[in-house]
Amino acid sequence: MTHAADRPNQFALLRQRRFAPFFWTQFLGAGNDNLFKFAFTVMVTYQLQVAWLPPAMAGLVIGALFILPFVLFSATSGQLADKLEKTRLIRFVKNLEIAIMAVAGLGFMTQNAVLLLACVAAMGLHSTLFGPVKFAYLPQHLDARELTGGNGMVEMGTFVAILLGNLAGGLQIAMPGVGAAWVAVACMAAALLGRWTAQGVPLSPATDPALA
């Protein structure tokens, strides 16, 4: 029989540097993805009149553009996660997110649907690059007894972030007159905060640095 004392408390991981910075980095990234996408979907569905993007198709087009990089680049992203030191890759991805959100903020302020669609695809690429790292990081920093709980915490955090991102995006873009500005600021703030938490992620050696 396994005693309770032998079972690690997964919530205690949130107080440890080997887990907490990574957890909050992926939490903020998932939240920002969904804040941005949902705010844009609401804007183009209910606020903008875009002749070439009917409101009924907006959600489908935005979703397809976000998923496309996963289809095209997931295998390459997995190779990069094996070849490169993972913390370096995480910080690069968060720097990329800041640049994308700067462009997206301009798109929201000018109500430029083409620019925002390009940012959707770019955020899809951002998430594609981060995905393999998310799965490879934990086994390097948690022991076997902690791994299941750690994975559960990451999954829980991801879905909570999705929920909060959708809620925040919908509420902010609906603010009369100032919604676009609120979304632009919130997206950039989440990206900057995510980059700050990424700075605390411990080094994670490449598993196959000789990979071609």
C-alpha positions in Angstrom: 0.0 0.0 0.0 1.3 3.5 -0.8 1.2 5.8 2.1 -0.1 9.4 1.7 3.3 10.7 2.7 4.8 8.9 -0.3 2.6 10.7 -2.7 3.9 14.1 -3.6 1.4 17.0 -3.5 1.3 18.4 -7.1 0.2 21.8 -5.8 3.5 22.1 -3.9 5.2 22.2 -7.3 3.8 25.8 -7.7 6.3 26.9 -5.1 9.3 25.4 -6.7 11.5 27.1 -9.3 11.9 23.9 -11.4 8.1 24.0 -12.1 6.4 27.3 -11.3 8.1 29.6 -13.9 7.4 27.0 -16.6 3.8 26.6 -15.4 3.0 30.3 -15.5 4.8 30.8 -18.8 2.6 28.2 -20.5 -0.5 29.4 -18.6 0.0 33.0 -19.9 0.8 31.8 -23.4 -2.4 29.7 -23.6 -4.5 32.5 -22.1 -3.1 35.1 -24.5 -3.7 32.9 -27.5 -7.4 32.6 -26.6 -7.8 36.2 -25.5 -6.5 37.4 -28.8 -8.4 34.9 -31.0 -11.7 35.3 -29.2 -11.5 39.1 -29.2 -10.7 39.1 -32.9 -13.6 36.6 -33.6 -16.1 38.8 -31.8 -14.8 41.9 -33.5 -15.0 40.6 -37.0 -18.3 38.9 -36.3 -20.2 41.7 -34.6 -18.3 45.0 -35.1 -16.6 45.0 -38.5 -18.1 44.9 -41.9 -15.6 42.9 -44.0 -17.0 42.0 -47.4 -14.6 39.1 -48.0 -15.0 37.6 -44.5 -18.6 37.0 -43.8 -19.4 36.8 -40.0 -20.6 33.2 -40.4 -17.2 32.2 -41.7 -15.0 34.2 -39.3 -14.6 31.6 -36.6 -13.9 28.9 -39.1 -11.2 31.0 -40.9 -9.6 32.1 -37.7 -9.5 28.6 -36.3 -8.1 27.1 -39.6 -5.3 29.7 -39.7 -4.3 29.0 -36.2 -4.2 25.3 -36.7 -2.4 25.4 -40.1 1.1 25.9 -38.5 0.6 22.8 -36.4 -0.1 20.8 -39.5 2.9 22.2 -41.4 5.6 22.6 -38.7 4.9 20.2 -35.8 7.5 17.7 -36.8 10.1 20.4 -37.3 9.2 21.9 -33.9 9.8 18.5 -32.3 13.2 18.3 -33.9 14.1 21.8 -32.6 13.0 20.8 -29.1 15.4 17.9 -29.2 18.3 19.8 -30.8 18.2 23.0 -28.8 18.4 23.8 -25.1 14.8 24.1 -24.2 14.9 27.2 -22.0 16.6 29.1 -24.9 13.8 28.0 -27.2 11.1 29.0 -24.7 12.5 32.5 -24.4 12.8 32.8 -28.1 9.1 31.8 -28.5 8.1 34.4 -25.8 10.1 37.1 -27.6 8.3 36.1 -30.8 5.0 36.4 -28.9 5.8 40.0 -27.9 6.5 41.0 -31.5 3.3 39.3 -32.7 1.2 41.1 -30.1 2.8 44.4 -31.0 1.6 43.9 -34.6 -1.8 42.6 -33.3 -2.2 45.7 -31.2 -1.8 47.8 -34.3 -4.3 45.6 -36.1 -6.9 46.0 -33.3 -6.4 49.8 -33.1 -6.8 50.2 -36.9 -9.4 47.4 -37.2 -7.2 45.8 -39.9 -8.6 42.3 -40.5 -5.8 41.2 -42.8 -3.1 42.2 -40.3 -5.0 40.4 -37.5 -5.4 37.2 -39.6 -1.6 37.2 -40.2 -1.2 37.5 -36.5 -3.5 34.5 -35.9 -1.3 32.4 -38.2 1.8 33.7 -36.4 0.4 32.8 -33.0 -0.3 29.4 -34.4 3.4 29.1 -35.2 4.2 30.4 -31.8 2.1 27.6 -30.2 3.5 25.0 -32.6 7.1 25.8 -31.5 6.1 25.8 -27.8 4.1 22.5 -27.9 7.0 20.0 -28.0 8.9 21.9 -25.4 5.9 21.7 -23.1 5.9 17.9 -23.2 9.7 17.5 -23.1 10.4 19.9 -20.2 8.7 18.2 -17.3 10.5 14.7 -17.5 13.8 16.6 -17.2 12.8 18.4 -14.0 10.3 16.1 -12.2 11.0 12.7 -10.9 8.8 9.7 -11.7 6.5 10.2 -8.7 5.9 13.8 -9.6 5.4 13.5 -13.3 1.8 12.5 -13.4 0.8 15.3 -11.0 2.9 17.8 -12.9 1.3 16.9 -16.2 -2.1 17.2 -14.6 -1.2 20.6 -13.3 -0.1 21.8 -16.7 -3.3 20.4 -18.3 -5.5 22.1 -15.7 -3.6 25.3 -16.1 -4.0 25.2 -19.9 -7.8 24.8 -19.7 -8.2 27.4 -17.0 -6.2 29.8 -19.2 -8.3 29.0 -22.2 -11.5 29.8 -20.3 -10.1 33.0 -18.8 -8.7 34.1 -22.1 -12.0 33.7 -23.9 -13.8 35.4 -21.1 -11.4 38.4 -21.0 -11.3 38.7 -24.8 -15.0 38.7 -25.1 -15.6 41.2 -22.3 -12.9 43.6 -23.3 -13.7 43.8 -27.0 -17.3 44.5 -26.2 -16.5 47.7 -24.3 -17.9 50.5 -26.4 -15.3 52.8 -27.9 -12.3 51.4 -26.0 -12.6 47.7 -26.5 -9.9 47.4 -29.1 -7.4 49.4 -27.0 -8.1 47.2 -23.9 -7.5 44.1 -25.9 -4.3 45.4 -27.4 -3.0 46.4 -24.0 -4.0 43.1 -22.4 -2.4 41.0 -25.1 0.9 42.9 -24.8 0.8 42.7 -21.0 0.3 38.9 -21.1 3.1 38.5 -23.6 5.5 40.7 -21.5 4.5 38.9 -18.3 5.1 35.5 -20.0 8.5 36.6 -21.1 9.3 37.6 -17.5 8.2 34.3 -16.1 10.2 32.5 -18.9 13.4 34.2 -17.5 13.0 32.0 -14.4 12.7 28.7 -16.2 15.7 26.5 -15.3 18.1 25.4 -18.0 17.0 22.2 -19.8 19.8 20.5 -21.8 19.1 19.4 -25.4 18.3 15.7 -25.6 19.9 15.3 -29.1 22.2 18.3 -29.9 23.7 16.4 -32.8 20.4 16.1 -34.6 20.7 17.3 -38.2 
